[in-house]
Amino acid sequence: MITVKELIQELQTLDPELPVIMSTDDEGNGHRYIDKNYIGVEGFNAGSWDCDIEVGIEKLTPELEEQGYTEEDVKEFPCVVLG
């Protein structure tokens, strides 16, 4: 688990103009945008959300190729994924 303080510290190292995407499950099978109207302190139960965002890698590197990634895994728009 990450705290708000830790998340802020991590996010401050990234481009502040990148959109933020949320993983809908632990395996990264689905993703959705985070709407600023829904940010707040609330309770939650584990569950899943419907979504159609496809997330992949920003840039194919030799290290990622060794792990099995290909050009098909590279996505056009960079984003921050929380998951």
Secondary structure, 3 states (H helix, E strand, C coil): CCCHHHHHHHHCCCCCCCCEEEECCCCCCCEEECCHHHCCCCCCCCCCCCCCCCCCECCCCHHHHHCCCCHHHECCCCCEEEC
